[in-house]
Amino acid sequence: MFLGQVGLTIPKTALITTKGFRDVIEMGRQRRPELYNVFFTKPKPLIPRRLRFTVDERIGADGKIIKSLDPVEIKKLAKKLKELGVESIAVSLLHSYANPVHEELVEKILREELPGIPVVLSSRVDPEYREYERTSTTVVNAVLVPIISKYLRNLVEEVERRGISSGQLLVMKSDGGFADIEDAIRLPVATIESGPAAGVVASAFIAQVMKLREVLSFDMGGTTAKVSTIIDGRPTVTSEYEVGGKVHRGRIIKGSGYPVRYPHIDLAEVSAGGGTIIWVDDAGHLRVGPISAGSEPGPACYGRGGSEPTITDANFLLGRLGDTLAGGRIKLSRKLALKAFNKIIKKTGLSLEEAAYGAIRIANTEMARAARIVTVERGYDPRDFTLIAYGGAGPMHAAELAEELGIKKIIVPITPGLFSALGLLLADYRYEYKRSLMRRLDEVIAHELEEVYNAIEETAFKHLKSKGLDNERILILRYADVRYRSQSYELTIEVPRPILPQTIDYLAHRFIEKHRSVYGYDAGKEDIVIVNVKITAIGLVEKPKIAVAKAYNEKNIKVDQAYSMRKAYFEETEWTTTPVYLRDKLRPGSIVEGPCIVEEYDSTIVVPPRWILKVNIYDMIELERV
C-alpha cells in the first residue's frame, strides 16, 4: 500500500544529492506533530537509505562553483543504479536553485547511460532555497512519475482505441489550472490535490459573472466538506502542503507527511459529509466522523447494508430529505434509519430530535471551523463573504453554516451536485515559474528586477505558444515572495508592471499591509527581503457562457404552490409543516420565504426560517438572511 492506496507499491526510486546531504529527507525539520506522544515516529522516507547516493561537488549559495562535478563519478553511479534496477531518479544538489549546471550535467549523463529511466531535477521542480523542502518535493515527484505516466498513457491508449479523436485530453492540477498529458507526466506533483480544485474554479467563474468580490466556496459531498476563499474572482493559492500527512479539524498537521512545494488552491477539508458516521465515545458524548460509510454500503437509510447512523440518516429523520433521492431512483427507509439511530439514543439518553439535530450541529460546527481556517486565519472576515454551496449535501447545510459564520448571502448554482464538473470546462492552462533572488528590497534596482521578470516571462511565452496559444490568450501575473530578514517564511504579494523606481516603495507598502492583515502587526520598511520572484502564466481558453433569463421579472414572482408538504425539524420552530418545491418549477424572479425545502435530482436545498429564497437572472438560487 502506498500513501493509503491499496494495491499501489512505491516504485524503486533513487536520490542523488551532494556529499554530506544523504539524509536530508530523513532528518527533515524539527517538527513534532504530536508534541506529547513519546511513541511518535516520523513518516517513513519514500526513498530508503540504500537508494540514496551522494556526489562530490559543491555550488555555493551565490551560484558560484566551489568544487566541480566529475563526469566519471556519475557514469560509475549510473552503472550501479542500473544494477539495482531503479525505476526513477531524483537529483537534488546543494544550491542548484542558484546554479543548475551540475544537476543538468548529471541528467545528461544519466539519460545517456540509462535511457528510458525518468530523471527529475530539483532545479526544475522547485528552484527555491530550503534544502529539505526542495529535496522532498523532488523526491515525491520522482516517485509519482512512473505511476502517473502509466495511468495517463493507458488512458490515452483507451481513448484512441474507442475512436475518440476530437478535443484534447487535459489534466486538472492542484492550482486550479490544467496541463496537457506530457506536462502532467513530467510534473505529477502538480496534480496531487487536483480533486477538489474544479469546484473552486467553477465558484470563481460564478464570482466573476456575478461580480462578487469575496466568496467562500463550500463543497459538501458524501465523505468530506471542503472550503476555499475566492478574492476578486481568483481562488486563493498557497505554495506548500504535505502529502500523506494527518489532518486535524481541517488543518494539516505540520511534520506528519511529506512536504511538497507547489502551488495549490488553499483548501480546508473536514470529515463532514453525507455519509459521515455518527457515534458515541466512551464518555457518552455525541461525535461525528472521521469515519464514513462510503458509497458502499452507504447510509443506513439507503438499504444497502449500512447499519451505522450518518448525517444523511439524520437529515432524513428530521424531514429535510424526502422518501426518495435522484429523481426517485433511490428509495429511503425510515425503519432502517431509526434502527441505526436507536444505538445513539440508547447510549446518550437523547431524544431522536436531539440526537439527529445535535449531530447536524456538530457537523456544521466542524465545517465552520474549516471555513475560519481559510478566512480568519488568513486575515479575512467571513461575514463579508458570499457562500457558494454545492455538492450533493452542500445546499442542505449551507444556510445553517452561514448562520454560524455570520454570512448573509448564499448562492446555489444550477445542478449543484455536478457543479465541480463545470470547473473542468472553465479551467485555463496554468503554469508557475520562479527564480530565487534573496536580496534586500532597499538594494533592489528597478530595471534589473524588470529584466529578471522579462527573462522568466520569455520562457513562459515559449511554453504556452507551444500549446497553440497566441499572445492575446496569454496572461502573465507577477508575484514576489517577501519577508522580513529575521523571519523564516514568506508572504506572496502581487507585483505590477513595469517595475519603475517608485515600484520598490510600493512593494514595501504592499508587504507591510499584508503582513499586518495576516499577523496583526508590522515591523516597518527596514530589513524587507525579496526571496523569490515568480510568475503565473495563464493560457486562456474559451469559456462556456451562462444564459441570462429573457423573461426575468424584476418585481419577483412569489411562488405560492408547493409540490408537497411535510413535517421538517428546525431549531427555531422544531417540527413545522414545510412546503416542498421542485427546483425545475422555480423560474427566474421567483421568491419563496423559509422555512421551505427545494428538491432536485442531484441535491436538496434546505431554507430555514428567517431566510428567503430567490431565483436570480442566471437561474441560480440565492438565499438571503432577513
C-alpha positions in Angstrom: 0.0 0.0 0.0 1.4 3.4 -1.0 0.1 6.6 0.8 -3.2 4.9 1.7 -4.0 3.4 -1.7 -4.4 -0.4 -1.6 -2.6 -2.3 -4.4 -0.2 0.5 -5.2 3.5 -0.1 -4.5 6.1 2.6 -4.4 8.4 2.5 -7.5 12.1 1.8 -6.8 13.4 5.4 -6.8 16.9 6.6 -6.2 18.1 10.0 -4.9 21.4 11.7 -5.9 22.5 14.6 -3.7 25.6 16.4 -2.6 28.1 14.7 -0.4 27.2 15.1 3.2 23.4 15.6 2.5 22.4 12.0 2.0 20.0 12.0 5.0 18.3 15.4 4.4 14.9 13.8 3.6 15.1 11.6 6.7 16.2 14.4 9.1 13.6 16.9 7.9 12.6 19.7 10.2 12.4 19.7 14.0 8.6 19.5 14.0 6.7 17.1 16.2 3.1 16.8 15.1 2.3 15.1 18.4 4.3 17.0 20.9 3.5 14.8 24.0 3.4 11.4 22.2 6.7 9.7 23.2 5.9 6.9 20.8 5.6 9.2 17.8 7.7 8.2 14.7 8.3 10.3 11.6 6.9 9.2 8.3 9.0 6.5 6.6 11.2 8.1 3.9 9.9 7.5 0.4 13.5 6.5 -0.6 15.4 4.1 1.7 18.9 4.9 2.7 20.4 2.2 0.5 19.0 4.0 -2.6 20.3 7.5 -1.6 23.7 8.4 -3.2 26.0 11.4 -3.0 28.4 13.0 -5.4 31.5 15.0 -4.5 30.5 18.5 -5.8 29.6 21.9 -4.3 27.9 25.0 -5.5 27.7 28.0 -3.2 24.5 29.9 -2.2 25.6 32.6 -4.6 25.7 30.2 -7.5 29.5 30.0 -7.8 31.1 26.6 -8.3 33.2 25.7 -5.3 34.0 22.1 -6.4 33.4 20.9 -9.9 31.5 17.7 -10.6 33.4 14.8 -12.1 31.5 13.1 -15.0 33.3 9.8 -14.4 31.8 9.7 -10.9 28.3 10.0 -12.4 29.0 7.3 -15.0 30.1 4.9 -12.3 26.9 5.7 -10.3 24.8 5.2 -13.4 26.1 1.6 -13.7 25.3 0.9 -10.1 21.7 2.3 -10.5 21.2 0.1 -13.5 22.3 -3.0 -11.5 19.8 -2.0 -8.7 17.0 -1.8 -11.3 15.8 1.7 -10.3 12.7 3.0 -12.0 13.1 6.7 -11.3 15.8 9.0 -10.2 15.6 12.3 -8.2 18.5 14.7 -8.3 18.7 17.4 -5.7 22.2 19.0 -5.4 23.1 21.7 -2.9 22.1 25.3 -4.1 21.1 24.1 -7.5 18.3 26.8 -7.4 21.1 29.3 -7.7 23.0 27.5 -10.4 21.6 24.3 -12.0 24.7 23.4 -14.1 25.7 20.4 -12.1 22.2 18.9 -12.0 21.9 19.4 -15.7 25.2 17.6 -16.2 24.0 14.7 -14.0 20.8 14.5 -16.1 22.7 14.5 -19.4 24.9 11.6 -18.4 22.1 9.5 -16.8 19.9 9.9 -19.8 22.8 8.6 -22.0 23.7 5.7 -19.6 20.1 4.8 -18.5 17.8 5.6 -21.4 14.1 5.4 -20.5 14.6 6.0 -16.8 13.0 9.3 -15.7 15.4 11.8 -14.2 13.8 14.6 -12.1 15.9 17.7 -11.3 15.1 19.8 -8.2 16.2 23.0 -10.2 13.2 22.4 -12.5 10.7 21.1 -10.0 11.3 23.5 -7.1 14.1 26.1 -7.7 13.9 27.6 -4.2 16.2 27.6 -1.2 15.5 25.4 1.9 17.2 22.1 1.1 14.7 19.7 2.9 11.6 21.1 1.2 13.2 21.2 -2.2 14.5 17.7 -1.9 11.2 16.4 -0.6 9.3 17.9 -3.5 11.7 16.5 -6.0 11.5 13.0 -4.4 7.7 13.0 -4.3 7.6 14.0 -8.0 10.2 11.3 -8.9 8.2 8.6 -7.1 5.0 9.6 -8.9 6.4 9.8 -12.4 6.3 6.1 -13.1 2.8 5.7 -11.6 1.2 8.7 -13.2 2.8 8.1 -16.6 1.4 4.6 -16.7 -2.1 5.8 -15.7 -2.1 8.6 -18.3 -0.6 6.7 -21.1 -3.1 3.9 -20.6 -5.9 6.5 -20.6 -4.6 7.9 -23.9 -4.5 4.5 -25.5 -8.0 3.7 -24.3 -9.4 7.0 -25.6 -7.7 6.3 -29.0 -9.0 2.7 -29.0 -12.5 3.9 -28.6 -12.1 6.2 -31.6 -12.4 9.5 -29.7 -10.4 11.9 -31.8 -12.0 15.3 -31.2 -10.7 17.6 -28.5 -7.6 17.4 -26.4 -7.0 15.3 -23.3 -6.1 17.6 -20.4 -5.4 17.1 -16.7 -6.6 19.2 -13.8 -3.9 20.5 -11.5 -3.8 21.4 -7.8 -3.6 25.2 -8.6 -6.9 25.2 -10.5 -5.4 25.2 -13.9 -4.8 22.3 -16.3 -1.9 20.8 -18.2 -1.6 18.5 -21.2 -0.7 14.9 -20.8 3.1 15.3 -21.3 3.3 18.2 -18.7 1.3 16.1 -16.2 3.7 13.2 -16.7 6.7 15.4 -16.3 5.4 17.1 -13.2 2.8 14.9 -11.5 3.4 16.6 -8.2 1.3 19.4 -9.6 -1.8 17.2 -9.7 -1.8 15.7 -6.2 -4.5 18.0 -4.8 -6.4 18.4 -8.0 -9.5 16.6 -6.9 -11.4 19.5 -5.2 -9.9 22.2 -7.4 -12.5 22.0 -10.2 -15.4 23.1 -7.9 -13.4 26.1 -6.7 -12.6 27.1 -10.3 -16.3 26.9 -11.1 -17.1 29.0 -8.0 -14.5 31.6 -9.1 -16.3 31.8 -12.5 -19.6 32.4 -10.8 -18.0 35.1 -8.7 -16.7 36.9 -11.8 -20.1 36.6 -13.6 -22.0 38.0 -10.6 -19.3 40.5 -9.6 -18.8 39.1 -6.1 -15.6 40.3 -4.5 -15.3 37.9 -1.6 -16.6 34.4 -2.0 -16.4 31.2 0.2 -16.6 28.1 -1.9 -18.3 25.3 0.1 -18.4 21.7 -1.3 -20.1 19.0 0.9 -20.2 15.6 -0.6 -20.5 12.1 0.8 -17.3 11.8 2.8 -15.9 15.3 3.4 -16.6 19.0 3.2 -14.2 21.5 1.7 -14.0 25.2 1.8 -11.9 27.7 0.0 -11.7 31.5 -0.4 -12.0 33.4 -3.7 -11.0 37.1 -3.7 -11.7 39.3 -6.7 -12.6 36.3 -8.9 -9.4 34.4 -8.1 -9.1 31.4 -5.8 -6.6 31.8 -3.0 -3.5 29.8 -3.7 -0.9 28.6 -1.3 2.6 27.3 -2.1 3.2 24.3 0.2 1.4 21.4 1.7 2.2 17.9 3.0 1.3 14.7 1.1 0.1 11.8 3.2 0.0 13.9 6.3 -2.6 13.9 9.0 -5.4 16.5 9.1 -6.9 17.7 12.4 -10.2 19.6 12.0 -9.3 20.9 8.6 -5.7 21.9 9.4 -2.8 19.9 8.1 -0.5 18.8 10.9 2.9 20.0 10.1 5.6 17.3 10.1 3.2 14.4 9.7 3.7 14.0 5.9 6.0 14.7 3.0 6.4 18.4 2.2 5.5 19.4 -1.4 6.3 22.9 -2.5 4.0 23.5 -5.4 1.0 25.9 -5.8 -2.4 24.5 -4.8 -5.7 26.0 -4.0 -5.9 26.9 -0.3 -8.4 24.4 0.9 -9.5 23.3 4.4 -11.1 19.9 4.5 -13.0 18.1 7.3 -14.7 14.8 7.7 -18.2 16.0 7.4 -20.2 14.6 4.5 -23.5 12.9 4.0 -22.0 9.5 4.7 -20.1 10.6 7.8 -20.8 8.2 10.7 -22.4 9.5 14.0 -21.2 7.7 17.1 -20.8 8.0 20.9 -17.5 8.0 22.7 -16.6 6.3 25.9 -17.6 9.4 27.9 -21.1 9.2 26.4 -20.6 12.3 24.1 -22.1 12.5 20.7 -19.4 12.5 18.0 -19.3 12.9 14.2 -16.7 11.3 11.9 -14.0 10.9 10.8 -15.1 7.5 9.6 -17.5 7.5 6.6 -20.0 4.8 5.5 -18.6 5.4 2.0 -20.6 4.8 -1.2 -20.9 1.1 -0.3 -22.8 0.3 1.9 -23.6 4.0 2.4 -26.1 5.5 5.0 -28.4 3.1 6.8 -31.5 4.6 5.1 -30.2 3.6 1.7 -30.9 -0.1 2.5 -27.7 -1.3 1.0 -26.3 -2.9 4.2 -25.2 0.1 6.1 -26.1 -0.2 9.8 -24.4 2.9 11.3 -26.2 6.3 11.6 -24.9 9.0 9.3 -25.5 12.7 8.6 -27.8 11.6 5.7 -29.9 9.5 8.1 -30.1 12.5 10.5 -31.4 14.8 7.7 -33.9 12.1 6.6 -35.3 11.5 10.0 -35.7 15.3 10.5 -37.8 15.6 7.3 -35.1 17.5 5.4 -34.9 14.7 2.9 -37.9 13.2 1.2 -38.6 9.4 0.8 -36.5 9.3 -2.4 -33.4 10.7 -4.0 -32.0 11.0 -7.5 -35.4 11.6 -9.0 -37.0 8.6 -7.3 -34.2 6.1 -8.2 -33.1 5.7 -4.6 -35.8 4.9 -2.0 -35.0 5.7 1.6 -36.0 3.5 4.5 -37.2 5.3 7.7 -37.3 2.0 9.5 -33.6 1.3 8.9 -32.6 4.9 9.7 -34.4 4.7 13.0 -32.8 1.3 13.8 -29.4 2.9 13.3 -30.2 5.9 15.4 -31.6 3.8 18.3 -27.9 3.0 19.1 -27.3 6.7 19.7 -30.5 7.2 21.6 -29.8 4.3 24.0 -26.2 5.3 24.7 -26.9 9.0 25.3 -30.5 9.2 26.5 -31.2 11.9 24.0 -34.5 12.1 22.1 -34.4 11.3 18.3 -34.6 15.1 17.5 -31.8 15.9 20.0 -29.6 13.2 18.6 -30.2 13.9 14.9 -30.1 17.7 15.1 -27.2 17.5 17.6 -25.2 15.6 15.0 -26.0 18.1 12.3 -24.9 20.9 14.6 -21.6 19.2 15.3 -21.0 18.7 11.6 -21.9 22.3 10.9 -19.5 23.5 13.6 -16.7 21.4 12.1 -17.3 22.9 8.7 -17.5 26.4 10.2 -14.1 25.8 11.9 -12.7 24.8 8.5 -14.1 28.0 6.9 -12.4 30.1 9.6 -9.1 28.5 8.7 -9.2 29.9 5.2 -10.8 33.2 6.3 -10.0 34.4 9.8 -6.6 32.7 9.9 -5.7 34.3 6.5 -6.8 37.8 7.6 -10.3 37.8 6.2 -13.7 38.4 7.9 -16.2 35.6 6.9 -19.1 38.0 7.5 -18.0 39.9 4.4 -18.3 36.8 2.1 -20.9 35.3 -0.1 -21.2 31.5 0.2 -21.4 29.4 -2.9 -22.7 26.0 -1.9 -22.6 22.8 -4.0 -22.0 19.1 -3.8 -24.8 16.7 -3.0 -25.1 17.8 0.6 -23.8 21.4 0.5 -27.1 23.2 -0.2 -28.8 21.2 2.6 -26.4 22.6 5.2 -25.5 25.9 3.7 -27.9 28.2 5.5 -27.1 26.9 9.0 -23.4 27.0 8.2 -23.8 30.6 7.0 -25.6 31.4 10.3 -22.7 30.2 12.3 -20.3 32.2 10.2 -22.4 35.4 10.1 -22.8 35.2 6.3 -26.0 36.7 4.9 -26.0 35.6 1.3 -25.7 32.1 -0.3 -25.6 31.1 -4.0 -26.7 27.6 -5.0 -25.7 27.1 -8.7 -27.6 25.0 -11.2 -27.1 21.2 -10.7 -25.0 21.7 -7.5 -24.2 18.0 -7.3 -22.5 18.2 -10.6 -21.0 21.7 -10.2 -17.4 20.5 -10.0 -17.6 19.1 -13.5 -18.3 22.6 -14.7 -14.9 23.7 -13.3 -13.2 21.3 -15.7 -14.7 23.2 -18.6 -13.7 26.6 -17.2 -10.1 25.9 -16.2 -7.2 27.5 -18.2 -3.6 26.4 -18.8 -1.7 27.5 -15.7 2.0 27.2 -15.0 4.2 28.8 -12.3 7.8 29.9 -13.0 10.1 31.1 -10.2 13.6 32.1 -9.5 15.4 32.6 -6.3 16.6 36.2 -5.7 17.3 36.6 -2.0 18.0 40.3 -1.9 17.1 43.1 0.4 14.4 45.2 -1.1 16.2 48.5 -0.5 19.1 47.1 -2.5 17.0 46.1 -5.5 17.4 48.2 -8.7 14.1 48.5 -10.5 15.4 47.9 -14.1 17.4 44.9 -13.0 14.3 43.4 -11.4 12.3 44.1 -14.5 14.9 42.2 -16.6 14.6 39.2 -14.3 10.9 39.1 -14.7 11.2 39.6 -18.5 13.6 36.6 -18.8 11.2 34.3 -16.9 8.2 35.6 -18.9 10.0 34.8 -22.2 10.3 31.2 -21.1 6.6 31.1 -20.2 5.5 32.6 -23.5 7.5 30.0 -25.4 6.0 27.2 -23.4 2.4 28.4 -23.8 2.9 29.1 -27.5 4.0 25.5 -28.0 0.4 24.6 -26.8 -1.0 26.5 -29.7 -1.9 29.7 -27.8 -1.3 33.2 -29.3 -0.2 36.3 -27.4 -3.8 37.5 -27.0 -4.7 34.4 -25.0 -1.7 34.5 -22.7 -1.9 36.3 -19.3 1.1 36.8 -17.1 0.8 37.6 -13.4 3.8 38.7 -11.4 4.4 37.8 -7.8 7.2 38.0 -5.2 7.8 36.0 -2.0 8.7 38.6 0.6 9.6 38.5 4.3 11.5 40.4 7.0 15.2 39.4 7.2 14.8 37.6 10.5 11.7 35.6 9.5 11.6 32.1 8.2 8.6 32.2 6.0 7.4 34.5 3.2 4.2 36.2 2.2 3.4 36.4 -1.5 2.5 39.8 -3.0 1.5 40.8 -6.5 4.0 42.8 -8.5 2.8 45.5 -11.0 4.4 46.0 -14.4 6.5 47.7 -15.5 8.8 47.9 -12.5 9.8 51.6 -12.0 11.9 53.1 -9.2 8.7 54.0 -7.3 7.5 50.4 -7.6 10.1 49.4 -5.0 8.5 51.6 -2.4 5.0 50.3 -3.4 6.1 46.7 -2.9 7.3 47.6 0.6 3.9 49.1 1.4 2.0 46.1 -0.1 4.1 43.7 2.0 3.6 45.7 5.2 -0.1 45.9 4.5 -0.4 42.1 4.0 1.8 41.4 7.0 -0.4 43.5 9.2 -3.5 41.7 7.8 -2.2 38.2 8.4 -0.2 38.7 11.6 -1.8 41.8 13.1 1.4 43.9 13.2 4.3 45.0 11.0 8.0 45.9 11.6 8.2 48.9 9.2 10.1 49.1 6.0 13.5 48.1 7.3 15.1 44.7 6.5 12.5 43.6 3.9 13.9 40.8 1.7 12.6 39.5 -1.7 13.2 35.8 -1.5 11.8 34.6 -4.8 10.4 36.2 -8.0 7.5 34.3 -9.5 5.1 34.5 -12.4 1.9 32.6 -13.1 1.5 32.1 -16.8 -2.2 31.5 -17.8 -3.2 30.3 -21.2 -6.8 31.4 -21.6 -9.3 29.0 -23.1 -12.8 29.8 -24.4 -15.4 29.6 -21.6 -19.0 28.5 -21.9 -21.5 31.3 -21.3 -24.1 31.3 -18.6 -27.5 32.0 -20.1 -29.4 35.1 -18.9 -33.1 34.7 -18.4 -35.1 36.6 -21.0 -38.4 36.6 -19.1 -36.9 37.7 -15.9 -39.5 39.6 -13.8 -37.8 42.4 -11.9 -40.7 42.6 -9.4 -40.2 38.9 -8.4 -43.0 36.4 -8.6 -44.0 34.9 -5.3 -44.4 31.2 -5.6 -47.4 30.0 -3.6 -48.0 26.5 -4.8 -45.7 23.8 -3.3 -45.2 20.4 -4.8 -46.0 18.8 -1.4 -46.0 19.5 2.3 -44.1 17.5 5.0 -43.0 17.9 8.6 -39.4 19.1 9.0 -37.4 19.9 12.0 -35.7 23.3 12.5 -34.0 24.6 15.7 -36.2 27.7 15.9 -39.6 26.2 15.2 -38.9 22.5 15.9 -41.4 20.3 13.9 -43.0 22.5 11.2 -45.3 21.7 8.3 -42.9 22.8 5.5 -43.6 23.3 1.8 -41.5 21.4 -0.7 -40.8 22.8 -4.1 -39.4 21.2 -7.2 -36.3 23.0 -8.4 -37.2 22.8 -12.1 -40.5 24.5 -11.5 -38.9 27.6 -10.0 -38.2 30.4 -12.5 -36.0 33.4 -12.5 -37.8 36.1 -10.5 -39.4 33.5 -8.1 -39.2 34.2 -4.4 -40.1 31.9 -1.5 -40.0 32.5 2.2 -38.5 30.0 4.5 -38.9 27.5 6.0 -39.1 25.5 2.9 -37.3 22.7 1.0 -36.3 22.6 -2.6 -35.7 19.2 -4.2 -33.8 18.5 -7.4 -32.2 15.4 -9.0 -28.7 15.8 -7.5 -29.3 17.8 -4.3 -31.7 19.2 -1.8 -31.8 22.9 -0.6 -33.0 23.5 3.0 -34.2 27.0 3.7 -34.7 27.6 7.4 -36.9 30.2 9.0 -35.8 33.8 8.5 -34.2 33.0 5.1 -35.7 34.0 1.7 -35.1 32.1 -1.5 -34.8 33.9 -4.8 -34.1 32.7 -8.3 -31.8 35.2 -10.0 -31.4 36.2 -13.6 -28.9 33.4 -14.2 -31.4 30.8 -12.9 -29.4 30.2 -9.8 -30.8 30.1 -6.3 -30.0 32.9 -3.9 -30.6 32.6 -0.2 -30.7 35.8 1.9 -30.9 36.2 5.7 -33.7 38.6 6.8 
